[in-house]
């Protein structure tokens, strides 16, 4: 026969087990909520390529030769070769690097380039030139005999992003005619105001790359027409 004391002890142990189960469940729920609270916010991705870049309404290169500028430009008798753009190591990373005063920078984990910055710059310049000139970019492809190729090399020296202030771009670019000699070597340096946050300063950088691409396009078009190309003032 079960004694009352044994029944009491069994009931007490059962209550202890239920309390332990509830405590473990509460601890697990708290851990999940804690991890959710500590999780990094989703990243935003940005690109320098603009869907409207290079169109007749957005390009200033049309002042050089309207027949060779814009998305509807006829195919040219030459090709271009846009080599990968060289960028400073400080900004050659997936995260957007924000310039601060006193020689400080912020590396934004939640704001990133859609592709490595050197690839963003290279593809944006290539797209802009092919749309402006109606020429194919044959970088990495075999060159057909008898086809003139304008080879572009670009080295970025300054790429600064300061939200609420400005974007700055300084680069040296060289166009070489193949076969042939160097056509032109120029230095581009410009700034654009950037009120607001990251989207606005990225848009400002996009304008700077577009301005530089305009100058490169004018130089190639002038050389292809037999004129002497010049660096923009």
C-alpha positions as CSV (number, residue, x, y, z in Angstrom):
1,X,0.0,0.0,0.0
2,X,1.4,3.4,-1.0
3,X,1.9,5.7,1.9
4,X,0.7,9.3,1.8
5,X,4.3,10.5,2.2
6,X,5.4,8.6,-1.0
7,X,2.5,10.0,-2.9
8,X,3.4,13.5,-1.8
9,X,7.0,13.1,-2.9
10,X,5.9,11.7,-6.3
11,X,3.6,14.6,-6.9
12,X,6.3,17.1,-5.9
13,X,8.8,15.5,-8.3
14,X,6.3,15.7,-11.1
15,X,5.7,19.4,-10.4
16,X,9.5,20.0,-10.4
17,X,9.8,18.3,-13.7
18,X,7.0,20.4,-15.2
19,X,8.6,23.5,-13.8
20,X,11.9,22.6,-15.3
21,X,10.4,21.9,-18.7
22,X,8.6,25.3,-18.6
23,X,11.9,27.0,-17.5
24,X,13.8,25.4,-20.4
25,X,11.1,26.5,-22.9
26,X,11.3,30.0,-21.6
27,X,15.1,30.0,-21.8
28,X,15.0,28.7,-25.4
29,X,12.5,31.4,-26.4
30,X,14.6,34.1,-24.8
31,X,17.7,32.8,-26.6
32,X,15.9,32.9,-30.0
33,X,14.6,36.4,-29.3
34,X,18.1,37.5,-28.2
35,X,19.7,36.1,-31.3
36,X,17.1,37.8,-33.5
37,X,17.8,41.1,-31.7
38,X,21.5,40.7,-32.3
39,X,21.2,39.7,-36.0
40,X,22.8,42.1,-38.5
41,X,20.4,44.3,-40.5
42,X,19.9,43.3,-44.1
43,X,22.5,44.8,-46.5
44,X,21.6,47.3,-49.2
45,X,23.4,46.9,-52.5
46,X,24.3,49.8,-54.9
47,X,25.6,50.0,-58.5
48,X,27.2,52.8,-60.5
49,X,25.4,51.6,-63.6
50,X,22.4,53.8,-64.5
51,X,19.8,52.3,-66.9
52,X,19.5,55.8,-68.5
53,X,23.2,56.4,-68.9
54,X,24.5,56.9,-72.4
55,X,21.1,57.7,-73.9
56,X,20.9,60.8,-76.2
57,X,19.0,62.7,-73.5
58,X,21.6,62.1,-70.8
59,X,24.9,62.3,-72.7
60,X,26.8,65.5,-73.5
61,X,29.0,63.6,-76.0
62,X,26.4,64.4,-78.6
63,X,27.9,67.8,-79.1
64,X,30.9,66.1,-80.7
65,X,29.1,64.0,-83.3
66,X,25.5,63.3,-82.9
67,X,25.7,60.4,-85.4
68,X,28.0,58.4,-83.2
69,X,26.4,59.0,-79.8
70,X,23.5,57.3,-78.1
71,X,21.9,53.9,-77.8
72,X,20.8,54.1,-81.4
73,X,24.2,55.0,-82.8
74,X,25.2,53.0,-85.9
75,X,27.8,50.3,-85.7
76,X,31.3,51.8,-86.1
77,X,34.2,50.5,-88.1
78,X,36.3,50.2,-85.0
79,X,36.0,48.5,-81.6
80,X,36.9,49.5,-78.0
81,X,38.7,47.5,-75.4
82,X,38.0,48.7,-71.8
83,X,40.7,47.2,-69.5
84,X,39.9,46.6,-65.8
85,X,40.0,49.9,-63.9
86,X,42.6,50.2,-61.2
87,X,41.4,51.5,-57.8
88,X,43.1,52.4,-54.5
89,X,43.2,49.5,-52.1
90,X,41.5,51.6,-49.4
91,X,38.2,51.4,-51.3
92,X,38.7,48.2,-53.1
93,X,36.3,46.2,-51.0
94,X,32.6,45.1,-51.1
95,X,31.6,47.6,-48.5
96,X,31.1,51.2,-49.3
97,X,33.8,53.3,-47.6
98,X,32.7,56.6,-46.3
99,X,35.2,59.4,-45.9
100,X,35.3,61.3,-42.6
101,X,37.3,64.2,-41.4
102,X,40.7,63.8,-39.7
103,X,41.8,61.1,-42.1
104,X,39.1,58.7,-40.8
105,X,36.9,56.4,-42.8
106,X,33.8,54.2,-42.0
107,X,33.4,50.8,-43.7
108,X,29.7,50.3,-44.0
109,X,28.8,46.6,-43.6
110,X,25.1,47.2,-44.4
111,X,25.8,49.3,-47.6
112,X,27.7,47.4,-50.3
113,X,28.5,47.5,-54.0
114,X,26.6,45.0,-56.1
115,X,30.0,44.0,-57.6
116,X,33.6,44.8,-56.6
117,X,34.2,48.5,-57.1
118,X,36.8,47.9,-59.9
119,X,34.2,45.8,-61.7
120,X,31.5,48.4,-61.1
121,X,33.7,51.1,-62.6
122,X,34.9,49.0,-65.5
123,X,31.4,47.8,-66.5
124,X,29.9,51.3,-66.2
125,X,32.6,52.9,-68.4
126,X,32.3,50.1,-70.9
127,X,28.5,50.4,-71.1
128,X,28.7,54.1,-71.4
129,X,31.2,54.0,-74.3
130,X,29.4,51.3,-76.3
131,X,26.2,53.3,-76.0
132,X,27.8,56.6,-77.0
133,X,30.0,55.3,-79.8
134,X,28.0,52.3,-81.1
135,X,31.2,50.3,-80.8
136,X,31.7,46.8,-79.3
137,X,33.9,46.2,-76.2
138,X,36.1,43.3,-77.2
139,X,38.2,43.1,-74.1
140,X,39.3,39.5,-73.6
141,X,38.2,38.5,-77.1
142,X,40.4,37.7,-80.2
143,X,40.9,40.8,-82.4
144,X,40.0,40.5,-86.0
145,X,42.7,41.4,-88.5
146,X,42.3,44.9,-89.9
147,X,39.9,46.1,-87.2
148,X,41.1,49.2,-85.3
149,X,40.8,48.9,-81.6
150,X,40.8,51.8,-79.1
151,X,42.3,50.4,-75.9
152,X,41.4,52.3,-72.7
153,X,43.4,52.1,-69.5
154,X,42.1,53.9,-66.4
155,X,43.7,54.3,-62.9
156,X,41.5,55.9,-60.2
157,X,43.6,58.0,-57.8
158,X,40.8,59.3,-55.6
159,X,37.3,57.9,-54.9
160,X,35.8,59.6,-52.0
161,X,32.2,59.2,-50.7
162,X,30.9,61.6,-48.1
163,X,27.1,61.4,-47.5
164,X,25.6,64.8,-46.9
165,X,28.6,66.6,-48.5
166,X,30.0,65.4,-51.8
167,X,31.5,62.7,-54.0
168,X,34.9,63.1,-55.5
169,X,36.6,61.3,-58.3
170,X,40.1,61.7,-59.7
171,X,41.5,59.4,-62.4
172,X,44.1,59.2,-65.2
173,X,43.0,57.5,-68.4
174,X,44.9,56.6,-71.6
175,X,43.5,55.7,-75.0
176,X,45.8,53.8,-77.3
177,X,44.9,52.9,-81.0
178,X,45.8,49.4,-81.9
179,X,47.6,49.1,-84.2
180,X,49.1,52.5,-83.6
181,X,50.3,54.7,-80.8
182,X,48.9,56.4,-77.8
183,X,46.1,58.7,-78.8
184,X,45.7,60.7,-75.6
185,X,46.4,60.6,-71.9
186,X,44.2,62.8,-69.6
187,X,43.5,63.4,-66.0
188,X,39.9,63.7,-64.8
189,X,39.1,65.4,-61.5
190,X,35.7,66.4,-60.3
191,X,33.3,66.7,-57.4
192,X,29.5,66.5,-57.2
193,X,27.3,67.7,-54.2
194,X,25.7,64.8,-52.3
195,X,23.0,65.9,-49.9
196,X,21.3,63.0,-48.1
197,X,22.5,59.5,-47.5
198,X,24.2,56.7,-49.3
199,X,21.8,56.6,-52.3
200,X,22.4,60.2,-53.0
201,X,26.2,60.0,-52.8
202,X,26.2,56.9,-55.0
203,X,24.1,58.9,-57.6
204,X,26.7,61.7,-57.3
205,X,29.6,59.2,-58.0
206,X,27.6,57.9,-61.0
207,X,27.4,61.4,-62.4
208,X,31.2,61.8,-62.0
209,X,31.9,58.5,-63.9
210,X,29.4,59.6,-66.6
211,X,31.3,62.9,-67.0
212,X,34.6,61.1,-67.3
213,X,33.1,58.7,-69.8
214,X,31.9,61.6,-71.9
215,X,35.4,62.9,-72.2
216,X,36.8,59.5,-73.1
217,X,34.1,59.1,-75.7
218,X,34.8,62.4,-77.3
219,X,38.5,61.6,-77.6
220,X,37.9,58.2,-79.3
221,X,35.3,59.7,-81.6
222,X,37.6,62.6,-82.6
223,X,40.5,60.2,-83.3
224,X,38.3,57.9,-85.3
225,X,37.2,60.9,-87.5
226,X,40.8,61.9,-88.1
227,X,40.8,64.9,-85.8
228,X,43.2,65.6,-83.0
229,X,41.6,64.7,-79.7
230,X,42.1,66.9,-76.6
231,X,41.7,66.6,-72.9
232,X,38.7,68.4,-71.4
233,X,39.5,71.6,-69.7
